[in-house]
Amino acid sequence: MDIQALGAVKNYTAARPATEPAPGPKAGEYLANITRDFAATLQESEDTAKAAMTTGADPHTLVQALAQTEMAVEAAVTVRDRVVEAYQEILRMPV
């Protein structure tokens, strides 16, 4: 058998199939990162609001922070609604 053919077979078997998902973070790590980012967004917005009230910080920055917080809260509410909907759908399944 040809050496190049053996190398090709070895490379082919070592390659990840196109249908196999790419490795990524575990679900728990992913959820923890999302929660941490959400809390950081809320904290930054709160700090910006405090700075705007006490030191008269840039109003444009305050509006940007509030808009970013609003989007984060809407995303969290949407995810929560989907989770509750999925849970209710599971409860409706016949056993």
Secondary structure, DSSP 4 states (H G I P E B T S, - for coil): --HHHHHHHHHHHHSPPTTSPPP---HHHHHHHHHHHHHHHHHHHHHHHHHHHHT---HHHHHHHHHHHHHHHHHHHHHHHHHHHHHHHHHHS--
